[in-house]
Amino acid sequence: MTNQQNVAVLDVKSRGLRSLLPPSSSLPVAKSFSPTDFKMLLKKRFETEKGGARINAWVDSMRASSPTRVRSTDPTMLETDDKSSWIVHHPSALSMFEQIVAASKGKRIVMFLDYDGTLSPIVEDPDRAFMSGEVTTTVHHLPIESELLKKTTTTKPIVSNQMRAAVRDVARYFPTAIVTGRCRDKVYSFVKLSGLYYAGSHGMDIKGPSKSCKYKKGNHGLLFQPASEFLPMIDQVYKALVEKTKSIGGAKVENNKFCVSVHFRCVDEKSWAALAEQVRSVLSQYPKLKLTQGRKVLEIRPTIKWDKGRALEFLLEALGYANSDDVLPIYIGDDRTDEDAFKVLRDRGQGIGILVSKAPKETNASYSLQEPSEASFLILACNFHY
C-alpha cells in the first residue's frame, strides 16, 4: 500500500515547499521549517481541497433537487414510457382508492400531511405559500378509475382554497398532523386550524391541538422540542447567512426556529456554487449543525437524530398507537425530507406513503399524486367515505 505521507514529502523535495501552499498564498517559505508548521500547511491544503470537493457535491445535489428523478438507462426511452413504468410501481392513490379503503377497514386512520408542495403549491416566495389560490381542477381532469370515488363525488370544480376545509373536516374524524420543515408558528398562520397536530422544523417542534377533537385518544396539551438547546446557535447561523448571502440575487434565508432554510429557487444556476460556498463557510463554524436538502432549498439543522420519520413515530406513540395493529398511518408529502417518513412506514409494514410529484422520482412511497389539487381531492374523498 502506498504511504500517502511519504508521497507528500517526496513532492516537497522535488517541487519545493511552496507547492503545498494555496495558489493565492504569498507567504514566504522560511529557511528553517519545523515539523509542526509543516503539518499545519498539509492540513490547510487538505481542507482547501476537501472544501472544494464538498461544494461540487453540494451543487450536483442542488441540481438534482429532491427526491432524485429516476433516470432511464436507455437514452432512447421516451419520458412518457419512463413515467408509465414508474406508475406501475407507484400507482395513483386516486385510482387505488378502493384498495386504500379496504386496507383501512377495522383500523384507525392517522393522517400526516406535508405542507409545501402538498397542501400548498410550490411558489417562488416561501412567505406566500398559502393554501388558497386560483387554480381549479374538475373531477373529469383527475385520474379517477375507482367506482367508489365516482359515486361519492360531484361534477363541481375542486378549488384549491377548499384544501383548508378538506383538512378541517378530515381532522374531525381522524388525528391529523401537519409535518413540515417550516417554522410551526408560520405554518399555523397559513393553515389556521386549531384541531390539528403541528410538527414544525422537520418534527423538532411538535404541538398538539389547542382544542378537543372528536376522537378520544390524543394528548392535546402536547409540546415536544428535542432541539431546544440549539435555539441560540440557530439564531446566530440565521443572522450570519443573511449577511453572507445578501450579495447573491434571489437567495432567501428563512429562520424556521430549529433549522435555517436557504432558498435558491430564484437564484441563477451560475450562482449556485457561490451560494453553496457561503453556506459552507458559515456551517464550518458550527460542527453541531448539519446540511440537508429539499426542493430548491439548503437546510441547516442540528445533528440530533431526528427527522420527519421520527416525528411520525413520536406522534403515533403520543396518540397511543405505537404498538397497535389497529392503526393505519397515511402520510402525504412531496419532498426528500418526507422520504424519512415513507421509509418508516415501509419498514413498519404498516401504513401508506403517498408521494406528490408530476415526475418519476426515487421514493419509498407506495402511491402517488400529481399535484396539491389531487391531494385535496383525496382528502375530500376520505371525508365523503368515512
C-alpha positions as CSV (number, residue, x, y, z in Angstrom):
1,M,0.0,0.0,0.0
2,T,1.3,3.4,-0.9
3,N,2.1,5.7,2.1
4,Q,0.4,9.0,1.3
5,Q,2.6,11.0,3.8
6,N,5.8,9.7,2.1
7,V,4.4,10.8,-1.3
8,A,3.7,14.3,0.1
9,V,7.3,14.5,1.4
10,L,8.8,13.4,-1.9
11,D,6.7,16.0,-3.6
12,V,8.1,18.7,-1.4
13,K,11.7,17.7,-2.2
14,S,11.1,17.6,-5.9
15,R,9.0,20.8,-6.3
16,G,9.6,22.8,-3.2
17,L,7.5,23.6,-0.2
18,R,5.6,26.4,-2.0
19,S,3.7,23.7,-3.9
20,L,1.8,22.9,-0.7
21,L,0.5,26.4,-0.3
22,P,-2.8,27.5,-1.8
23,P,-2.3,29.2,-5.3
24,S,-3.2,32.6,-4.0
25,S,-0.8,32.5,-1.0
26,S,2.0,35.0,-0.8
27,L,3.5,33.6,2.4
28,P,7.3,33.4,2.3
29,V,9.0,30.0,2.9
30,A,11.2,30.0,5.9
31,K,14.7,28.5,5.7
32,S,14.1,26.7,9.0
33,F,10.8,24.9,9.0
34,S,9.5,23.0,12.0
35,P,7.6,19.7,11.7
36,T,4.6,21.4,13.4
37,D,4.5,24.1,10.8
38,F,4.8,21.5,8.0
39,K,1.8,19.6,9.4
40,M,-0.3,22.8,9.6
41,L,0.4,23.5,6.0
42,L,-0.6,20.0,5.0
43,K,-3.8,20.3,6.9
44,K,-4.6,23.7,5.4
45,R,-4.1,22.3,1.9
46,F,-6.2,19.2,2.6
47,E,-9.0,21.3,4.0
48,T,-9.0,23.6,0.9
49,E,-9.2,20.6,-1.4
50,K,-11.8,18.9,0.7
51,G,-13.9,22.1,0.8
52,G,-13.8,22.4,-3.0
53,A,-14.9,18.8,-3.4
54,R,-17.8,19.3,-0.9
55,I,-19.0,22.4,-2.8
56,N,-19.0,20.4,-6.1
57,A,-21.0,17.7,-4.4
58,W,-23.5,20.2,-3.0
59,V,-24.0,21.8,-6.4
60,D,-24.6,18.5,-8.0
61,S,-27.2,17.7,-5.3
62,M,-28.8,21.1,-5.8
63,R,-29.3,20.3,-9.4
64,A,-30.8,17.0,-8.7
65,S,-33.3,18.6,-6.3
66,S,-35.4,16.1,-4.4
67,P,-36.2,13.3,-4.5
68,T,-33.9,12.4,-7.3
69,R,-35.6,11.8,-10.6
70,V,-35.4,8.3,-11.9
71,R,-33.1,8.2,-15.0
72,S,-33.6,5.6,-17.6
73,T,-30.5,3.5,-18.7
74,D,-31.8,3.6,-22.2
75,P,-31.3,7.1,-23.7
76,T,-33.8,6.4,-26.4
77,M,-36.6,5.7,-23.9
78,L,-39.3,8.4,-24.1
79,E,-40.3,10.3,-20.9
80,T,-43.8,9.0,-21.2
81,D,-42.6,5.4,-21.2
82,D,-40.4,6.1,-18.2
83,K,-43.4,7.6,-16.4
84,S,-45.6,4.7,-17.3
85,S,-43.1,2.3,-15.9
86,W,-42.8,4.3,-12.7
87,I,-46.6,4.5,-12.3
88,V,-46.8,0.7,-12.3
89,H,-44.8,0.6,-9.1
90,H,-46.3,3.9,-7.7
91,P,-50.0,4.0,-8.9
92,S,-52.2,6.9,-8.4
93,A,-53.8,7.0,-4.9
94,L,-57.0,8.1,-6.5
95,S,-57.1,5.1,-8.9
96,M,-56.3,2.8,-5.9
97,F,-58.8,4.5,-3.5
98,E,-60.9,1.3,-3.2
99,Q,-57.7,-0.6,-2.1
100,I,-56.9,2.1,0.5
101,V,-60.4,1.9,1.8
102,A,-60.2,-1.9,2.1
103,A,-56.8,-1.6,3.9
104,S,-58.4,0.8,6.4
105,K,-61.3,-1.4,7.5
106,G,-61.2,-2.1,11.2
107,K,-58.3,0.4,11.7
108,R,-57.9,3.9,13.0
109,I,-56.6,6.2,10.3
110,V,-54.0,8.8,11.4
111,M,-53.3,11.4,8.7
112,F,-49.9,13.0,8.2
113,L,-49.6,15.9,5.7
114,D,-46.6,17.8,4.5
115,Y,-47.3,21.5,3.7
116,D,-45.3,22.9,0.8
117,G,-46.0,21.0,-2.4
118,T,-48.7,19.0,-0.8
119,L,-51.3,21.4,0.8
120,S,-49.9,24.4,-1.0
121,P,-48.3,24.6,-4.4
122,I,-44.6,25.4,-4.6
123,V,-44.1,29.1,-5.1
124,E,-41.2,31.4,-5.7
125,D,-41.7,33.4,-2.5
126,P,-42.0,31.0,0.5
127,D,-43.8,33.7,2.5
128,R,-46.7,33.4,0.1
129,A,-47.2,29.7,0.1
130,F,-50.9,30.0,1.0
131,M,-53.4,27.2,0.9
132,S,-55.8,29.2,-1.1
133,G,-55.3,30.1,-4.8
134,E,-56.9,30.5,-8.2
135,V,-56.1,27.0,-9.6
136,T,-59.2,24.8,-10.2
137,T,-59.4,21.2,-11.2
138,T,-62.6,19.4,-12.1
139,V,-63.2,15.8,-11.3
140,H,-63.1,15.0,-15.0
141,H,-59.5,16.0,-15.1
142,L,-58.4,13.7,-12.3
143,P,-57.2,10.1,-12.9
144,I,-60.2,8.5,-11.2
145,E,-60.8,4.9,-12.0
146,S,-62.4,4.0,-8.7
147,E,-66.1,3.4,-8.9
148,L,-66.4,4.3,-5.2
149,L,-64.9,7.7,-5.8
150,K,-67.2,8.3,-8.8
151,K,-70.2,7.6,-6.6
152,T,-69.1,9.9,-3.8
153,T,-68.1,13.0,-5.8
154,T,-69.8,15.7,-7.7
155,T,-69.1,17.4,-11.0
156,K,-68.4,20.7,-9.2
157,P,-64.9,22.1,-9.6
158,I,-62.4,21.3,-6.8
159,V,-61.0,24.8,-6.0
160,S,-57.6,24.8,-4.2
161,N,-59.0,27.1,-1.5
162,Q,-61.1,24.1,-0.4
163,M,-58.0,22.5,0.9
164,R,-58.4,24.1,4.3
165,A,-62.0,22.9,4.5
166,A,-60.9,19.4,3.5
167,V,-58.2,19.2,6.1
168,R,-60.5,20.7,8.7
169,D,-63.2,18.1,8.0
170,V,-60.8,15.1,8.0
171,A,-59.4,16.2,11.4
172,R,-62.8,15.9,12.9
173,Y,-62.7,12.2,12.3
174,F,-59.0,11.2,12.4
175,P,-56.0,12.5,14.2
176,T,-54.3,14.8,11.7
177,A,-50.8,16.3,11.7
178,I,-49.0,18.8,9.5
179,V,-45.4,17.7,9.4
180,T,-43.2,20.4,7.8
181,G,-39.7,21.9,7.6
182,R,-41.3,25.3,8.2
183,C,-41.5,27.1,11.5
184,R,-44.5,25.7,13.3
185,D,-46.0,29.2,14.0
186,K,-45.7,30.2,10.4
187,V,-47.4,27.1,9.1
188,Y,-50.2,27.6,11.6
189,S,-50.6,31.2,10.3
190,F,-51.1,29.6,6.8
191,V,-53.4,26.7,7.9
192,K,-55.3,28.4,10.7
193,L,-56.9,25.2,12.0
194,S,-56.7,24.6,15.8
195,G,-57.8,20.9,15.8
196,L,-54.5,19.6,14.3
197,Y,-51.1,18.5,15.5
198,Y,-48.3,20.7,14.1
199,A,-44.8,19.3,13.7
200,G,-42.6,22.2,12.5
201,S,-38.8,22.3,11.8
202,H,-38.9,18.7,10.5
203,G,-40.6,17.5,13.6
204,M,-38.3,19.3,16.1
205,D,-41.2,21.5,17.3
206,I,-44.4,19.5,17.9
207,K,-47.5,20.8,19.5
208,G,-50.9,19.1,19.9
209,P,-54.4,20.5,19.1
210,S,-55.4,23.6,21.1
211,K,-58.9,22.3,21.4
212,S,-60.5,18.9,21.9
213,C,-61.4,16.8,18.9
214,K,-64.0,14.1,18.2
215,Y,-61.5,11.2,18.5
216,K,-60.8,10.1,22.1
217,K,-57.1,9.4,22.0
218,G,-54.6,12.1,21.9
219,N,-52.5,14.4,24.1
220,H,-54.0,17.8,23.4
221,G,-51.5,19.6,25.7
222,L,-48.6,18.0,23.9
223,L,-45.5,20.1,23.3
224,F,-42.2,18.4,22.3
225,Q,-39.0,20.2,21.3
226,P,-36.0,17.9,21.3
227,A,-33.6,20.5,20.0
228,S,-34.3,23.4,22.4
229,E,-30.6,23.8,23.3
230,F,-29.8,24.7,19.7
231,L,-32.1,27.8,19.5
232,P,-29.3,30.4,20.2
233,M,-27.0,28.7,17.7
234,I,-29.7,28.6,15.0
235,D,-30.3,32.3,15.5
236,Q,-26.6,33.0,15.1
237,V,-26.4,31.0,11.9
238,Y,-29.5,32.7,10.5
239,K,-28.0,36.2,11.0
240,A,-24.7,35.1,9.6
241,L,-26.3,33.6,6.5
242,V,-28.5,36.7,5.9
243,E,-25.3,38.7,5.8
244,K,-23.3,36.2,3.7
245,T,-25.9,35.7,1.0
246,K,-27.2,39.2,0.6
247,S,-24.9,39.7,-2.5
248,I,-26.4,36.7,-4.3
249,G,-29.5,37.7,-6.2
250,G,-32.7,35.7,-5.5
251,A,-31.3,33.9,-2.4
252,K,-33.7,34.0,0.6
253,V,-32.8,32.9,4.1
254,E,-35.7,31.7,6.4
255,N,-35.5,31.2,10.1
256,N,-37.6,28.1,10.9
257,K,-36.8,28.2,14.6
258,F,-34.9,24.9,14.9
259,C,-33.4,25.0,11.4
260,V,-32.4,27.6,8.8
261,S,-33.5,27.3,5.2
262,V,-31.7,28.9,2.3
263,H,-34.0,29.0,-0.7
264,F,-32.3,29.1,-4.1
265,R,-35.4,28.7,-6.3
266,C,-34.9,32.2,-7.6
267,V,-31.1,32.1,-7.8
268,D,-29.4,31.8,-11.2
269,E,-27.8,28.4,-11.5
270,K,-24.5,30.1,-12.3
271,S,-24.5,31.4,-8.7
272,W,-25.3,28.1,-7.0
273,A,-21.7,27.3,-6.4
274,A,-21.1,30.8,-4.8
275,L,-24.2,30.3,-2.6
276,A,-23.1,26.8,-1.6
277,E,-19.6,28.2,-0.7
278,Q,-21.2,30.9,1.5
279,V,-23.3,28.3,3.3
280,R,-20.3,26.1,3.8
281,S,-18.2,28.9,5.2
282,V,-20.9,29.5,7.9
283,L,-21.6,25.9,8.6
284,S,-18.0,25.1,9.1
285,Q,-18.0,27.2,12.2
286,Y,-20.8,25.0,13.8
287,P,-19.8,21.3,14.0
288,K,-23.0,20.6,15.9
289,L,-25.1,21.5,12.8
290,K,-25.5,19.7,9.5
291,L,-26.7,20.4,6.0
292,T,-29.7,18.7,4.4
293,Q,-31.6,19.5,1.2
294,G,-35.1,19.8,0.0
295,R,-36.7,21.1,-3.2
296,K,-34.6,24.1,-4.2
297,V,-33.6,24.7,-0.6
298,L,-30.5,24.1,1.6
299,E,-31.3,23.5,5.2
300,I,-29.1,23.7,8.3
301,R,-30.3,21.8,11.3
302,P,-29.0,20.2,14.5
303,T,-27.1,16.9,14.2
304,I,-29.5,15.2,16.5
305,K,-31.1,12.0,15.2
306,W,-34.5,13.5,14.4
307,D,-36.4,13.8,11.2
308,K,-40.0,13.6,9.9
309,G,-39.9,9.8,10.2
310,R,-39.1,10.0,13.9
311,A,-41.7,12.7,14.3
312,L,-44.3,10.3,12.8
313,E,-43.2,7.6,15.3
314,F,-43.4,10.0,18.2
315,L,-46.9,11.2,17.3
316,L,-48.1,7.6,16.9
317,E,-46.8,6.9,20.4
318,A,-48.3,10.1,21.8
319,L,-51.6,9.0,20.3
320,G,-51.4,5.6,21.9
321,Y,-50.8,3.7,18.7
322,A,-47.1,2.9,19.0
323,N,-47.6,-0.9,19.1
324,S,-51.1,-1.1,17.8
325,D,-52.1,-3.3,14.9
326,D,-55.4,-1.4,14.6
327,V,-53.9,1.8,13.1
328,L,-53.3,2.9,9.5
329,P,-51.0,5.9,9.2
330,I,-51.3,7.7,5.9
331,Y,-48.5,10.2,5.0
332,I,-48.7,12.5,2.0
333,G,-45.6,14.5,1.0
334,D,-43.6,15.7,-1.9
335,D,-40.1,16.3,-0.7
336,R,-36.8,14.4,0.0
337,T,-37.4,15.1,3.7
338,D,-40.7,13.2,3.5
339,E,-38.8,10.1,2.5
340,D,-37.8,9.6,6.1
341,A,-41.5,9.2,7.0
342,F,-42.1,7.0,3.9
343,K,-39.3,4.7,5.0
344,V,-40.6,4.4,8.5
345,L,-44.0,3.2,7.1
346,R,-42.4,0.8,4.7
347,D,-40.1,-0.6,7.5
348,R,-43.1,-1.0,9.8
349,G,-45.0,-2.8,7.1
350,Q,-47.9,-0.7,8.3
351,G,-49.3,2.5,6.7
352,I,-49.5,4.2,3.3
353,G,-47.0,6.6,1.9
354,I,-48.2,8.9,-0.9
355,L,-45.7,11.0,-3.0
356,V,-47.0,14.2,-4.7
357,S,-45.0,14.5,-7.9
358,K,-45.5,15.1,-11.6
359,A,-42.2,13.4,-12.5
360,P,-40.9,9.9,-11.7
361,K,-38.7,10.0,-8.6
362,E,-36.9,7.5,-6.3
363,T,-39.2,7.1,-3.4
364,N,-40.3,4.8,-0.5
365,A,-43.9,5.8,-1.0
366,S,-46.4,3.2,-2.2
367,Y,-48.7,5.5,-4.2
368,S,-48.5,8.9,-6.0
369,L,-50.5,12.0,-6.7
370,Q,-49.7,14.6,-9.4
371,E,-50.2,17.9,-7.5
372,P,-51.8,19.5,-4.4
373,S,-55.2,19.7,-6.1
374,E,-55.2,15.9,-6.2
375,A,-54.2,15.7,-2.6
376,S,-57.1,17.9,-1.8
377,F,-59.4,15.6,-3.7
378,L,-58.1,12.5,-1.9
379,I,-58.6,14.1,1.5
380,L,-62.1,15.3,0.4
381,A,-62.9,11.7,-0.7
382,C,-61.9,10.4,2.7
383,N,-64.3,12.8,4.3
384,F,-67.1,11.6,2.0
385,H,-66.4,7.9,2.6
386,Y,-65.7,7.7,6.4
